[in-house]
Amino acid sequence: MNIPTLLTLLRIALIPVFVVVFYLPYEGMRAAAALIFSIAAITDWLDGYLARRLDQASALGAFLDPVADKLMVAMALVLLVQAEPTPWLAIPAAIIVCREIAVSALREWMAEIGERAQVAVSEIGKFKTTAQMFSIIFLLYHTPLMGLPIRAIGFILLYIAVGLTLWSMLLYIHAAWPILTSKDNINPKK
């Protein structure tokens, strides 16, 4: 157990706290939920940075980090859609969640056949994650701040994140396509 892994576990532990705070019937709870999500987003960056800087990368951390990210993002999107059940929010949320499932399955299969490097995280994925995190923070916060339409900015960032989500998914599929269409990688035992 090391500092980066502890930060990842903290992010996972924040999920039920985030849900409870989101539903508390007090003024300012959306801002508190946005703060909790912000802390989770910061720990996402910090655990990776510390793992590299302190040379504390571990198999457990490498496994838990993307799981923690996907769990927190999926939960936030579910809560936002439940609070505002419109197609303008539900469709991009569904695209993001479905992409995460599809790309995770692709990475798992590629790793199983020894080709994981073909679908490594790209720069587009990092931009997608940044837009996604800020969009969720702004949509959670919801209320105007210093005259800025935070909710509207959150929606714009959400749609930018969706565009980057689809683009990065296409890049992953393109990189894996020769292997996906090869008859050499079929496992007849399954």
Backbone bond lengths (Angstrom), bond angles and torsions (degrees), N, CA, C in turn:
res aa  C-N    CA-C-N  psi(-1)  N-CA   C-N-CA  omega(-1)  CA-C   N-CA-C  phi
1 M - - - 1.464 - - 1.532 107.54 -
2 N 1.340 115.52 129.47 1.459 120.18 -179.72 1.531 109.46 -133.94
3 I 1.316 116.98 177.37 1.473 121.59 -175.59 1.528 112.06 -60.55
4 P 1.345 120.13 -48.42 1.470 118.81 179.49 1.533 112.65 -58.83
5 T 1.321 117.14 -41.65 1.468 119.87 179.51 1.524 110.95 -66.98
6 L 1.321 117.43 -38.44 1.467 120.42 176.49 1.530 111.01 -62.41
7 L 1.330 117.15 -39.02 1.469 120.23 177.04 1.531 111.05 -64.00
8 T 1.323 116.37 -39.21 1.468 120.46 177.13 1.528 110.21 -64.44
9 L 1.328 116.85 -43.40 1.466 120.35 177.77 1.530 111.16 -64.33
10 L 1.325 116.61 -35.43 1.468 120.31 175.16 1.531 110.04 -60.78
11 R 1.323 115.94 -42.96 1.468 120.32 179.47 1.531 110.58 -60.10
12 I 1.313 116.62 -41.50 1.473 120.09 177.88 1.528 110.16 -66.84
13 A 1.323 117.30 -41.35 1.472 121.42 179.78 1.523 111.81 -65.84
14 L 1.328 117.37 -25.92 1.470 120.82 179.30 1.536 112.67 -72.35
15 I 1.322 117.88 -18.20 1.469 120.37 -176.10 1.526 112.01 -58.95
16 P 1.343 120.64 -54.03 1.471 118.20 179.35 1.530 112.60 -64.63
17 V 1.319 117.49 -33.32 1.472 120.73 176.79 1.524 108.90 -63.24
18 F 1.317 116.41 -44.94 1.462 122.72 178.23 1.531 110.81 -57.08
19 V 1.331 116.68 -45.99 1.470 120.93 -179.07 1.523 110.66 -63.50
20 V 1.313 117.09 -47.29 1.466 120.68 -179.09 1.526 110.34 -61.45
21 V 1.315 117.28 -46.58 1.468 120.96 -179.31 1.526 110.58 -62.16
22 F 1.321 117.39 -40.73 1.464 121.26 178.99 1.532 111.65 -56.56
23 Y 1.331 115.91 -38.13 1.470 120.44 -176.36 1.535 114.72 -92.03
24 L 1.307 118.53 -6.13 1.466 118.69 179.74 1.534 109.80 -62.42
25 P 1.331 116.37 136.03 1.469 119.86 -174.06 1.531 114.25 -86.14
26 Y 1.301 116.74 43.19 1.460 120.53 -179.23 1.514 109.98 -119.35
27 E 1.323 115.05 153.88 1.454 119.70 177.39 1.531 109.61 -64.77
28 G 1.307 115.26 140.26 1.454 120.48 177.70 1.518 114.87 89.54
29 M 1.324 117.25 1.38 1.463 119.06 -177.95 1.531 112.12 -72.01
30 R 1.339 117.69 -30.09 1.473 118.79 175.98 1.526 109.30 -65.67
31 A 1.324 117.23 -38.68 1.470 120.71 177.21 1.524 110.03 -65.95
32 A 1.336 116.63 -39.75 1.467 120.19 178.38 1.531 110.45 -65.32
33 A 1.333 117.20 -40.49 1.464 120.79 177.08 1.530 110.28 -63.46
34 A 1.332 116.62 -40.36 1.465 120.49 177.00 1.523 110.64 -62.79
35 L 1.327 116.83 -38.04 1.464 120.73 177.94 1.534 111.01 -65.35
36 I 1.329 116.92 -44.00 1.470 120.63 178.84 1.527 109.92 -62.07
37 F 1.331 116.69 -43.91 1.463 119.64 178.36 1.526 110.18 -63.64
38 S 1.323 117.30 -37.86 1.474 121.28 177.43 1.529 111.32 -62.12
39 I 1.323 116.03 -42.01 1.468 120.19 177.58 1.526 109.62 -61.46
40 A 1.328 115.94 -43.32 1.471 119.84 178.13 1.528 110.60 -61.61
41 A 1.327 117.32 -42.16 1.470 120.97 179.71 1.527 111.00 -64.20
42 I 1.309 116.34 -39.83 1.472 120.33 178.71 1.526 110.43 -66.40
43 T 1.337 117.54 -41.82 1.466 119.23 178.71 1.522 110.80 -65.82
44 D 1.336 117.68 -28.73 1.460 120.88 176.49 1.528 109.65 -61.50
45 W 1.305 116.68 -46.38 1.465 120.41 178.06 1.534 110.01 -69.01
46 L 1.334 116.46 -44.66 1.457 121.51 -172.96 1.532 112.42 -66.01
47 D 1.332 117.66 -39.80 1.466 117.77 -177.85 1.526 111.47 -65.57
48 G 1.333 117.07 -38.56 1.463 119.63 176.95 1.522 112.14 -66.87
49 Y 1.326 115.03 -42.01 1.470 119.99 178.76 1.526 110.64 -61.41
50 L 1.332 116.57 -47.55 1.466 120.55 -178.51 1.528 111.96 -67.37
51 A 1.320 116.44 -36.52 1.470 119.01 178.72 1.530 110.27 -60.68
52 R 1.338 116.26 -40.94 1.470 119.50 178.22 1.523 111.06 -74.11
53 R 1.309 117.14 -47.20 1.472 122.67 -174.75 1.529 112.26 -64.69
54 L 1.339 115.98 -41.84 1.463 120.75 -177.85 1.530 112.41 -94.13
55 D 1.328 115.73 3.33 1.461 121.54 -177.13 1.530 110.13 53.60
56 Q 1.356 114.90 49.59 1.461 120.70 -178.02 1.519 111.92 -118.65
57 A 1.325 116.57 28.26 1.460 119.12 176.02 1.526 108.26 -64.66
58 S 1.322 116.20 141.87 1.461 120.60 179.95 1.522 109.10 -142.77
59 A 1.313 116.16 159.07 1.462 121.06 177.70 1.533 109.93 -62.37
60 L 1.329 116.66 -42.00 1.465 120.28 179.05 1.524 110.81 -61.34
61 G 1.330 116.57 -45.86 1.463 120.48 178.90 1.518 111.93 -63.84
62 A 1.329 117.17 -41.19 1.467 121.18 179.45 1.522 110.87 -63.68
63 F 1.327 117.33 -33.01 1.457 121.01 177.11 1.527 111.51 -76.27
64 L 1.345 116.23 -47.71 1.464 120.54 -173.25 1.527 113.73 -71.90
65 D 1.328 117.99 -33.79 1.466 120.67 -174.45 1.525 112.73 -56.66
66 P 1.341 120.24 -54.45 1.464 118.09 179.77 1.525 113.01 -67.73
67 V 1.336 116.51 -29.51 1.469 119.56 177.21 1.531 109.64 -64.68
68 A 1.325 116.53 -46.76 1.470 121.10 179.98 1.522 110.67 -60.18
69 D 1.326 116.82 -42.69 1.467 120.73 179.86 1.521 110.71 -60.93
70 K 1.324 115.77 -49.72 1.463 120.11 -176.44 1.529 111.79 -65.61
71 L 1.330 116.72 -38.18 1.466 119.80 178.85 1.528 111.15 -64.01
72 M 1.320 116.75 -46.56 1.472 120.36 -177.98 1.530 110.71 -65.70
73 V 1.322 117.21 -45.19 1.470 120.39 -179.53 1.526 110.46 -64.55
74 A 1.329 117.34 -46.21 1.467 120.35 -179.71 1.528 110.78 -60.94
75 M 1.330 116.86 -43.21 1.465 119.75 -179.92 1.525 110.59 -63.71
76 A 1.331 117.08 -43.51 1.462 119.96 179.51 1.528 110.64 -62.10
77 L 1.319 117.43 -42.40 1.465 120.19 -179.94 1.527 111.28 -66.07
78 V 1.332 117.24 -40.28 1.465 120.67 177.40 1.528 110.09 -60.76
79 L 1.329 117.34 -46.21 1.467 120.79 -179.83 1.527 111.51 -63.44
80 L 1.325 116.18 -42.19 1.472 119.46 179.96 1.523 111.38 -64.21
81 V 1.333 117.21 -42.64 1.470 120.45 179.38 1.527 110.19 -66.93
82 Q 1.323 116.66 -39.35 1.467 119.43 178.41 1.534 110.60 -64.07
83 A 1.317 117.22 -38.15 1.465 121.24 -179.28 1.524 111.91 -74.01
84 E 1.325 116.60 -28.96 1.465 121.58 -179.26 1.526 108.90 -138.57
85 P 1.346 116.69 78.52 1.466 120.59 -173.53 1.535 113.42 -76.81
86 T 1.313 115.34 75.72 1.459 120.88 176.92 1.523 108.94 -119.86
87 P 1.332 117.05 153.95 1.470 118.79 177.09 1.529 111.96 -62.86
88 W 1.337 117.44 -26.77 1.465 121.11 -178.28 1.522 112.10 -66.23
89 L 1.329 115.87 -22.34 1.456 120.98 176.80 1.530 110.97 -105.08
90 A 1.329 117.08 -39.33 1.469 121.00 -176.02 1.529 112.26 -66.07
91 I 1.321 117.60 -41.03 1.475 119.86 -177.36 1.526 111.58 -65.85
92 P 1.347 119.73 -50.30 1.466 117.00 177.43 1.527 112.80 -63.46
93 A 1.338 117.31 -35.39 1.472 119.60 177.67 1.525 109.90 -62.77
94 A 1.327 117.03 -43.62 1.466 120.99 179.09 1.529 110.95 -63.07
95 I 1.317 116.97 -41.36 1.473 120.22 178.86 1.521 110.29 -61.26
96 I 1.319 116.62 -45.23 1.476 120.20 -178.99 1.519 110.82 -63.22
97 V 1.328 117.66 -47.59 1.468 120.81 -178.23 1.531 110.33 -65.77
98 C 1.328 117.43 -44.00 1.471 120.15 179.97 1.524 111.49 -64.04
99 R 1.314 117.70 -38.86 1.464 120.98 177.60 1.526 110.68 -62.55
100 E 1.336 116.27 -42.96 1.464 119.80 -179.87 1.521 110.88 -61.43
101 I 1.317 116.96 -41.40 1.465 120.69 178.73 1.525 110.15 -65.66
102 A 1.333 116.59 -46.20 1.470 120.57 -178.08 1.527 111.72 -63.58
103 V 1.327 117.26 -46.37 1.463 120.27 -178.57 1.532 110.70 -68.39
104 S 1.322 117.54 -37.13 1.472 120.11 176.78 1.529 110.30 -62.75
105 A 1.329 116.44 -42.35 1.469 120.00 178.61 1.530 110.30 -64.79
106 L 1.321 116.79 -41.44 1.463 121.06 178.15 1.524 110.66 -61.62
107 R 1.336 116.79 -46.58 1.471 120.43 179.22 1.525 111.05 -62.26
108 E 1.326 117.09 -41.90 1.457 120.50 179.82 1.530 110.54 -62.00
109 W 1.317 117.03 -45.85 1.455 120.66 -179.94 1.524 111.00 -65.32
110 M 1.331 116.43 -42.34 1.466 119.80 179.30 1.527 110.49 -63.22
111 A 1.324 117.15 -38.18 1.466 120.23 177.55 1.529 110.23 -65.70
112 E 1.325 116.16 -38.30 1.459 121.38 -179.33 1.530 111.59 -61.33
113 I 1.323 116.84 -33.02 1.470 119.47 179.97 1.531 112.17 -99.43
114 G 1.352 116.42 9.00 1.455 120.77 175.37 1.513 114.87 80.66
115 E 1.320 117.56 22.40 1.468 121.50 -177.33 1.529 112.17 -119.67
116 R 1.315 117.68 25.49 1.475 122.50 -175.84 1.528 112.85 -55.52
117 A 1.330 117.71 -34.38 1.471 121.23 -177.50 1.523 111.73 -62.85
118 Q 1.333 117.43 -23.18 1.464 120.67 179.93 1.529 112.44 -66.64
119 V 1.334 117.20 -23.22 1.465 121.14 -177.43 1.530 110.91 -122.93
120 A 1.312 116.48 42.42 1.467 121.45 177.40 1.529 109.70 -69.70
121 V 1.319 116.08 159.08 1.464 122.05 -179.91 1.529 109.23 -60.86
122 S 1.336 115.79 134.99 1.463 120.76 -177.95 1.522 110.65 -105.79
123 E 1.314 115.85 170.72 1.472 121.05 176.03 1.524 110.55 -63.04
124 I 1.325 117.35 -36.68 1.470 121.11 178.34 1.527 108.95 -59.63
125 G 1.329 116.42 -40.21 1.463 120.54 178.78 1.514 112.26 -61.16
126 K 1.329 116.74 -35.11 1.464 120.31 178.71 1.531 111.00 -69.51
127 F 1.334 116.87 -40.32 1.468 120.28 176.48 1.527 110.33 -65.81
128 K 1.342 115.81 -39.45 1.460 120.91 178.20 1.519 110.20 -60.28
129 T 1.322 116.26 -46.19 1.461 120.85 -179.61 1.522 111.12 -62.16
130 T 1.322 117.50 -42.39 1.467 121.13 179.69 1.523 110.74 -62.32
131 A 1.340 116.92 -49.44 1.474 120.48 179.09 1.516 110.59 -61.03
132 Q 1.324 116.58 -40.97 1.463 122.03 -179.41 1.524 111.50 -63.49
133 M 1.334 116.66 -45.58 1.464 120.28 -178.51 1.533 111.29 -64.31
134 F 1.341 116.34 -46.92 1.465 118.92 179.34 1.530 111.24 -65.18
135 S 1.332 117.33 -38.13 1.471 118.83 179.51 1.521 110.24 -62.13
136 I 1.327 117.22 -43.50 1.461 120.35 -178.96 1.526 110.81 -66.80
137 I 1.318 116.98 -41.50 1.470 119.76 177.88 1.528 109.73 -59.44
138 F 1.322 117.08 -46.75 1.467 120.51 -178.44 1.526 111.24 -67.06
139 L 1.328 117.83 -40.16 1.467 120.03 178.81 1.526 111.24 -67.85
140 L 1.321 116.92 -34.38 1.465 119.52 175.57 1.520 111.09 -67.34
141 Y 1.326 116.06 -44.81 1.467 120.53 -178.48 1.526 110.29 -63.84
142 H 1.326 115.49 -46.12 1.460 123.52 166.58 1.528 116.84 73.71
143 T 1.315 119.44 -37.78 1.466 120.86 -172.15 1.529 111.20 -94.55
144 P 1.334 116.29 150.32 1.475 119.25 178.57 1.524 111.14 -58.18
145 L 1.316 115.07 146.19 1.460 121.44 -178.89 1.517 108.07 -133.00
146 M 1.317 116.53 118.98 1.464 122.90 -178.55 1.532 111.62 51.57
147 G 1.324 115.26 40.78 1.455 120.74 178.31 1.520 114.84 82.04
148 L 1.331 117.33 -4.86 1.464 120.19 179.40 1.526 110.43 -85.63
149 P 1.332 117.10 134.24 1.473 120.03 178.58 1.534 110.34 -79.50
150 I 1.303 115.94 81.49 1.466 122.79 -173.17 1.521 112.22 -55.63
151 R 1.320 117.43 -44.18 1.470 120.78 -179.51 1.521 110.60 -62.25
152 A 1.323 117.89 -45.15 1.466 121.71 179.76 1.531 110.76 -63.58
153 I 1.319 116.70 -41.14 1.469 120.28 177.27 1.524 109.50 -63.26
154 G 1.329 116.44 -39.72 1.464 120.91 177.27 1.513 112.01 -60.13
155 F 1.349 116.55 -42.13 1.468 119.97 178.09 1.524 111.46 -65.70
156 I 1.315 117.42 -42.16 1.473 120.60 178.34 1.529 109.78 -60.61
157 L 1.324 116.31 -46.70 1.470 120.12 178.66 1.525 111.77 -64.42
158 L 1.343 116.85 -34.86 1.464 120.32 178.04 1.527 110.43 -62.67
159 Y 1.327 116.27 -43.55 1.463 119.14 -179.82 1.531 111.44 -71.48
160 I 1.317 117.67 -31.48 1.471 120.08 172.31 1.527 108.96 -64.43
161 A 1.335 116.54 -44.05 1.469 121.02 178.26 1.524 111.01 -60.68
162 V 1.328 117.44 -39.29 1.466 120.39 178.81 1.527 110.44 -64.89
163 G 1.328 116.81 -43.45 1.462 119.51 177.15 1.523 111.31 -59.63
164 L 1.332 116.33 -45.66 1.463 120.55 178.36 1.532 111.63 -67.48
165 T 1.336 115.99 -32.52 1.466 121.64 176.79 1.523 110.44 -61.15
166 L 1.325 115.71 -49.21 1.464 119.89 -179.43 1.527 110.99 -67.04
167 W 1.323 116.42 -40.85 1.458 120.99 179.72 1.534 110.13 -61.97
168 S 1.335 116.82 -48.17 1.470 119.22 -178.70 1.523 110.79 -64.88
169 M 1.342 117.45 -36.11 1.459 120.04 178.06 1.527 110.05 -63.61
170 L 1.327 116.83 -42.63 1.464 119.78 177.59 1.523 111.30 -62.52
171 L 1.337 117.26 -38.33 1.468 120.11 177.08 1.528 111.13 -63.18
172 Y 1.340 117.44 -41.74 1.460 121.06 177.68 1.530 110.67 -63.00
173 I 1.326 116.09 -45.90 1.462 119.82 -179.51 1.527 110.74 -64.50
174 H 1.329 115.99 -41.18 1.467 120.13 178.01 1.530 110.84 -60.78
175 A 1.328 116.65 -43.57 1.466 120.55 179.67 1.529 111.13 -64.69
176 A 1.308 117.10 -34.87 1.468 121.40 -176.85 1.529 112.92 -89.89
177 W 1.327 117.16 -13.17 1.463 121.09 -171.73 1.529 114.22 -53.25
178 P 1.333 119.66 -46.94 1.468 118.07 179.24 1.533 112.73 -58.10
179 I 1.308 116.33 -35.23 1.466 120.34 179.56 1.521 110.45 -77.71
180 L 1.340 116.58 -38.62 1.465 120.54 179.20 1.523 112.18 -63.43
181 T 1.319 117.18 -32.75 1.463 120.87 -177.08 1.529 113.26 -96.19
182 S 1.328 116.98 1.57 1.460 121.40 179.20 1.519 109.76 -82.74
183 K 1.318 115.66 137.09 1.473 120.19 177.66 1.522 111.51 -78.25
184 D 1.342 117.17 -10.61 1.456 120.98 -178.26 1.530 112.64 -71.78
185 N 1.320 118.34 -19.74 1.469 121.28 -174.21 1.528 113.87 -101.68
186 I 1.316 116.46 13.31 1.467 119.60 178.50 1.519 108.41 -81.92
187 N 1.309 116.38 130.96 1.463 121.62 178.90 1.524 107.72 -102.26
188 P 1.331 119.14 103.74 1.471 120.40 -175.62 1.527 114.06 -69.05
189 K 1.340 118.04 -11.29 1.469 120.39 -178.83 1.514 112.62 -76.59
190 K 1.328 117.80 -15.88 1.464 120.02 -176.10 1.497 111.23 -97.94
